[in-house]
Structure formats: C-alpha cells, structure tokens
Amino acid sequence: MRRLAILTVKDEGAFVLEWLAFHRSIGFSDVLAFSNDCSDGTDAMLDRLQAMGLLTHVAQAGPFPKGPQWAALNAAESHPLLASADWVMPIDIDEFVNIHLGDGSLDALLAAHPEATAFALTWRLFGNGGVIGHEDAPVTAQFTRAAPPGMAWPWRASMIKTLFRNDGSYARLGVHRPRQPDPARLDRQIWIGGSGAALPARHARAGLYTPPAPDQYREAQINHYALGAMESYVVKCARGRANREASAFDMSYWVERNFETEEDRSIAPAAARAAALLADLRADRVLGPLHEAAVRWRRARFAALMRDEPFRALFGRLLLTAPTRPMTPERLAVFLRHARRAAADRAAADRAAADRAAVRGED
C-alpha cells in the first residue's frame, strides 16, 4: 500500500531531516517535495534525499499568483506518484502526524478503521515554550506544551489536515482537504475524526474544521509547531506565507497559536523510533554538511533581519508577549454572542440583496 505525503518548502533545511525521518518511520512510503527559491540549501538536501531514494523532489520557479503551495498542489495532481498512491496527505514541514493507536503508525490507524475513506485530523497548536534562539535539536522534543482540546476560539484550533483514500472520489487536491468531490461517490464516503468517531456526512462535501470536543485528539492529531523559536519565527515572517503570496505573518498569527496550557509528549515514542533514521541522515557525507549549513544560514538570516527596524520591533514584541490564555467560558460567551449577531446580520443583508436582485429581474 502506497501512502503519499505532499510537502512544499522554502528555506527549511534545518528541519527537513527530522520531518522526513519521522514521517517515513510512521509509514509514509512516498514523499513528493516541492521547493521554491531556496537560499539555505534546502533544494540541495532534497536532491540528495532523492538520490538516496527517500523522496521525489520537484523544484519550482515563481512567480506564484496564488502562492507556491497552491502551485505545488496543482502540479502534484498530474504527477505519477499521485496516480500510484493508495492514500494521500498534503502536509507542511511544521506539522507532524501523531497517532495514539498501537505503535503510532499509519498501519495502526488504518487497521482501526478499515471502513474509512478519509481521516480528518485536527491541529493541536503547540506554543513557543519561551524558546528564543534557534536550537539544532528535534522540534518534537523542544516544544511540548500545547492548546487544550475543545477550544471554540480561535477557530484554527479545530482546523484539519486530511489523509484520504485516493480512489477518484475527489478531483482536486487542497491544503486542508481534497476538493471537488464526485457526487456519485459521496454516499460511500466515511470520514473519521481524531476522536475515532465518524464525522457527519457533510464533511465529505466541504469543511475545514472538526467540532471542538474534549476527545478530539483521542486517536490521532496533527502536532502543529507553527511558531518554533522566536528567532525562527522572525525568519518565517520574512519569508512570507506558502499559500498566499502577498500575505505576511504578524503578531496576530503568534497570539492565536502560542498556547502552552497543557503538556503533550505523546509523540515521543514515535519520534524515538525515528531517531535511528534521523541519525543516519545526519551522518550522511552530503546531508550532514548541508544540514549544518542550513542551521548557520538561519542564524545569519536572523542577524541580518535585526538590522531592519520592522523585524527588530517584531522580535521585541515577541519577547514582551506572554503565552496566550484560552478564553474563559464567560469571555467566550461574549465573543460568540457578537459573532452570531454578525453572522445573522450578514445573512439578513444577503437575503435583502437577493430580494432586490429578484425584483430587478421581474422588472
């Protein structure tokens, strides 16, 4: 059985080896990695990994009107690896599939739900942990505090990434879920959430979230290390977003993800099983020096950005800002009241606009 992960990267050489060792170890047989305009040697690392038979590398060149990630997904749709895959999952370099069943592998997840056609795994947002400088150490061991389950806000706390059966039920790839379902196949879709329960039928058609619930991570989750060290976050901000060319990171992105409410080390056993492969990759005569060069580049890039006032100010704000607190029930109630009122106002305005259009059509 072929399980394909689709990855898009730019200047992520310091993290590629850990990510690849982990996901190969849990059962992804193939990785289709797209790179674009790298300055830190990430593309050279991917070339070497391709020569070693550990992934397939496609170098992209911009411009990317809709962002490099969408360009990569569009290109992946016609790639032979997609055609031969039984299961597919587009996933980012800061996301790790964390399975809590059996040995933590894809085999264990698929065996638990042989009826499933897709697994909608919810993000668990891991905070910065007060780490300032980039450390050349596994991300999964450095950042171990995360958001609690069941948060209704921010809504990103319930966003999903989807591992789906590649049986022709969906015509297009998407960042969070497959798109353009075949109407004739919808009644055969069984989507399973991270709790292990089947999701409502509407999830087979659309939706980027699972319902917030205390057990939403019971069987599986996506560990989302979106922030990392403060220095790395500044470098990330300078790089820009992967799925929207003109969109930047800022303090709002940080505040909506920097949760450290609960300790979560559940990924440690799977990371330990990946350690041998990671050590082999680090010891490779080509990859080892390239990895070290990527780490040096990241530190030099941060130092250069500190000569630019906007980035220096951003770094100062990161140092000033405390970890984000989940909303109390009272505050959440106030927020949701305003959100529902706004939604009702928008719906009323849409109905009024439709009525006016109908009248004009009758005239």
C-alpha positions in Angstrom: 0.0 0.0 0.0 1.4 3.4 -1.0 1.0 6.4 1.3 2.0 9.7 -0.2 2.9 12.9 1.7 3.0 16.1 -0.4 5.3 18.8 1.0 6.1 22.3 0.0 9.2 24.0 1.4 11.4 27.1 1.1 14.5 27.7 3.3 13.5 24.9 5.7 16.8 22.9 5.6 17.2 23.0 9.3 14.0 21.0 9.8 13.8 18.7 6.7 15.7 15.7 8.1 13.6 15.4 11.3 10.4 15.8 9.4 11.3 13.2 6.8 12.7 10.6 9.3 9.6 10.9 11.4 7.0 10.5 8.6 8.9 7.7 6.8 9.1 5.9 10.1 5.3 6.1 10.8 4.5 4.6 7.4 4.6 7.2 4.5 6.1 5.2 1.7 6.5 8.2 -0.6 7.1 11.9 -0.2 6.7 14.4 -3.1 8.6 17.5 -2.0 8.3 20.8 -3.9 10.9 23.5 -3.3 11.0 27.1 -4.4 13.7 29.8 -4.5 15.7 28.4 -1.6 18.7 30.3 -0.2 19.7 27.9 2.6 20.4 24.7 0.5 17.1 23.0 1.2 16.8 22.2 -2.6 20.3 20.6 -2.5 19.2 18.5 0.5 16.1 17.4 -1.3 18.2 16.4 -4.4 20.4 14.3 -2.2 17.4 12.6 -0.5 16.0 11.9 -3.9 19.3 10.3 -4.9 19.0 8.1 -1.8 15.5 7.0 -2.8 13.8 8.7 0.2 11.7 11.2 -1.7 10.9 12.8 -5.0 12.0 16.4 -5.4 10.4 19.0 -7.8 12.0 22.4 -7.9 9.5 25.2 -8.7 10.2 28.7 -10.0 7.8 31.6 -9.4 6.0 33.9 -9.6 3.2 32.2 -7.8 0.0 34.3 -8.2 -1.9 32.1 -5.6 1.2 31.2 -3.6 3.8 28.4 -4.0 1.8 25.8 -2.1 -1.2 26.0 -4.5 1.2 25.8 -7.4 2.7 22.7 -5.9 -0.6 21.0 -5.3 -1.7 21.8 -8.9 1.5 20.3 -10.2 1.1 17.2 -7.9 -2.3 16.4 -9.5 -0.6 15.3 -12.7 2.5 13.6 -11.0 2.9 9.8 -11.4 3.3 9.4 -7.6 -0.2 10.7 -7.0 -1.6 8.3 -9.6 0.1 5.3 -7.8 -0.8 6.3 -4.3 -3.5 4.5 -2.2 -3.6 7.2 0.4 -2.6 10.9 0.1 -1.9 13.7 2.6 -0.7 17.2 1.8 1.2 18.3 4.9 3.6 21.1 5.9 7.1 21.0 7.4 5.8 22.2 10.8 3.1 19.5 11.0 3.6 16.0 12.4 1.0 13.2 12.2 0.7 12.0 15.8 -1.2 8.7 16.1 -2.2 7.4 19.5 -3.2 3.8 18.5 -0.9 0.8 18.6 2.6 1.6 17.6 1.7 5.1 16.4 1.9 4.2 12.7 -0.4 4.7 9.8 -0.9 0.9 9.8 -2.4 1.2 13.3 -4.7 4.0 12.2 -5.9 2.3 9.1 -6.4 -1.1 10.8 -8.6 0.6 13.5 -10.9 1.9 10.8 -10.8 -0.3 7.7 -14.1 1.3 6.6 -12.7 4.8 6.5 -12.2 6.8 3.2 -10.6 9.8 4.9 -9.2 10.8 8.3 -9.7 14.5 9.2 -7.1 15.0 11.8 -7.3 18.2 13.9 -4.5 20.5 14.6 -3.1 20.7 18.1 -1.4 24.1 18.4 2.0 23.9 20.1 3.3 27.1 21.7 6.7 28.6 21.6 7.7 27.5 25.1 9.7 30.6 25.8 12.5 29.4 23.3 14.3 32.5 22.0 17.2 31.2 19.8 17.1 28.5 17.1 18.4 25.3 18.6 19.6 22.5 16.3 17.5 19.9 18.1 14.3 18.0 17.2 11.3 20.2 17.2 9.2 17.4 18.7 11.4 17.3 21.8 11.8 21.1 22.2 8.1 22.1 22.1 5.9 20.1 24.4 3.2 22.4 25.6 0.1 23.0 23.6 -3.5 24.2 23.5 -6.2 22.3 25.4 -8.7 20.2 23.4 -12.2 21.6 22.7 -11.4 25.3 22.2 -14.1 27.1 20.3 -11.8 30.1 19.6 -9.5 30.7 17.8 -11.2 28.7 15.1 -7.8 27.5 13.9 -7.7 25.2 16.9 -10.2 23.0 15.1 -8.7 23.1 11.6 -7.9 19.8 10.0 -5.4 18.1 7.7 -6.8 15.1 5.8 -5.4 11.7 4.9 -7.7 10.4 2.2 -8.1 7.3 0.1 -7.0 8.1 -3.4 -9.9 6.3 -5.2 -11.1 9.0 -7.5 -13.7 10.4 -5.2 -12.1 13.8 -5.3 -10.8 15.6 -8.4 -8.5 18.2 -6.8 -6.0 18.4 -4.0 -6.3 21.0 -1.3 -4.2 22.4 1.6 -6.5 21.1 4.3 -8.8 18.6 2.5 -9.4 17.1 -1.0 -11.7 19.2 -3.3 -14.3 18.7 -6.0 -16.0 15.5 -4.8 -17.7 13.2 -7.2 -21.4 13.5 -6.4 -21.9 9.8 -7.4 -19.4 8.7 -4.7 -20.5 10.9 -1.8 -22.8 8.4 -0.2 -19.9 6.0 0.1 -17.6 8.4 2.0 -16.8 7.7 5.6 -14.7 10.4 7.3 -13.2 9.7 10.7 -12.1 12.4 13.0 -9.3 12.4 15.5 -11.6 11.1 18.2 -12.1 7.9 16.2 -15.8 8.7 15.6 -17.3 9.1 12.2 -17.9 12.7 11.2 -21.3 13.9 9.8 -21.9 13.2 6.1 -21.4 16.9 5.2 -17.7 16.6 5.9 -17.3 14.6 2.7 -18.5 17.6 0.7 -16.9 20.5 2.5 -15.5 21.8 5.7 -12.1 22.7 7.2 -12.9 22.1 10.9 -14.0 19.4 13.2 -16.4 20.2 16.1 -14.5 21.2 19.2 -14.7 18.4 21.8 -12.7 17.2 24.8 -11.9 13.9 23.0 -10.9 15.4 19.6 -7.3 14.1 19.9 -8.2 10.7 21.4 -6.9 8.5 18.5 -4.8 10.9 16.4 -3.9 14.6 15.9 -1.7 16.9 13.9 1.1 18.4 16.1 1.3 21.9 14.6 4.6 23.6 15.6 3.7 26.8 13.7 5.8 29.1 15.8 9.0 27.5 16.9 11.8 29.6 18.4 11.3 33.4 18.4 14.3 33.8 16.0 12.9 31.2 13.6 9.5 32.9 13.7 11.1 36.2 12.6 12.8 34.4 9.7 9.5 32.8 8.9 7.8 36.2 8.8 10.4 37.5 6.4 9.8 34.5 4.1 6.0 35.0 3.9 3.1 32.6 3.6 3.2 29.5 1.5 -0.4 29.5 0.4 -0.9 33.3 -0.2 1.9 35.1 -2.0 1.2 38.6 -0.6 0.1 37.6 3.0 2.5 38.2 5.8 2.9 36.8 9.4 2.5 39.2 12.3 1.7 39.3 16.0 -1.9 38.2 15.4 -0.6 34.9 14.0 1.6 34.4 17.0 -1.0 35.3 19.6 -3.6 32.9 18.1 -1.2 30.0 18.3 1.0 30.5 21.3 -0.8 28.2 23.7 1.1 26.4 26.5 -1.8 25.3 28.6 -1.1 21.5 28.7 1.9 19.3 28.4 1.7 16.9 25.5 4.6 14.5 25.0 2.5 11.8 23.3 4.6 12.0 20.1 7.8 10.9 21.9 7.6 7.1 21.3 7.1 7.6 17.5 9.9 10.2 17.5 12.2 7.8 19.3 11.6 5.1 16.7 12.5 7.7 14.0 15.8 8.6 15.8 17.9 5.9 14.1 16.9 7.0 10.6 17.4 10.7 11.6 20.9 9.8 12.9 21.8 8.0 9.6 20.6 11.1 7.6 22.6 13.5 9.8 25.7 11.2 9.4 25.5 11.2 5.6 28.5 12.7 4.0 26.4 15.1 1.9 23.4 15.7 4.1 25.3 16.3 7.3 27.2 19.3 6.0 24.2 20.7 4.1 22.1 20.5 7.3 24.8 22.3 9.3 25.0 25.0 6.6 21.2 25.4 6.7 21.4 26.0 10.5 24.1 28.5 10.1 22.1 30.2 7.3 19.1 30.5 9.6 21.1 32.2 12.4 22.8 34.5 9.9 19.5 35.4 8.3 18.1 36.4 11.7 21.1 38.5 12.5 20.6 40.3 9.1 16.9 40.9 9.8 17.8 42.5 13.1 19.3 45.4 11.2 15.8 46.1 9.8 13.6 48.1 12.2 10.3 46.3 11.5 11.8 42.9 12.1 13.7 44.1 15.2 10.4 45.6 16.5 8.6 42.3 15.9 11.3 40.4 17.8 10.9 42.9 20.7 7.2 42.2 20.8 7.7 38.5 20.8 10.0 38.9 23.9 7.3 41.1 25.6 4.3 38.8 24.9 3.3 36.2 27.4 1.8 32.9 26.3 -1.8 33.1 25.1 -4.6 32.1 27.6 -7.6 30.2 26.4 -10.8 32.2 26.8 -12.8 31.6 30.0 -16.3 30.4 29.4 -17.6 33.9 30.3 -15.4 35.6 27.7 -16.1 33.0 25.1 -19.8 33.6 25.6 -19.4 37.3 25.0 -17.3 36.7 21.9 -19.8 34.1 20.4 -22.7 36.4 21.1 -21.1 39.1 18.9 -20.0 36.5 16.3 -23.5 35.1 16.0 -25.0 38.6 15.8 -22.6 39.5 13.0 -23.4 36.2 11.1 -27.2 37.0 11.4 -26.6 40.5 10.1 -24.7 39.2 7.1 -27.3 36.6 6.4 -30.1 39.3 6.5 -28.0 41.5 4.2 -27.6 38.6 1.7 -31.3 37.9 1.7 -32.1 41.5 1.1 -29.7 41.7 -1.8 -31.2 38.6 -3.3 -34.7 40.0 -2.9 -33.6 43.2 -4.7 -32.0 41.3 -7.5 -35.2 39.2 -7.9 -37.3 42.4 -8.1 -34.9 43.8 -10.8 -35.2 40.6 -12.7 -39.0 40.8 -12.6 -38.9 44.4 -13.9 
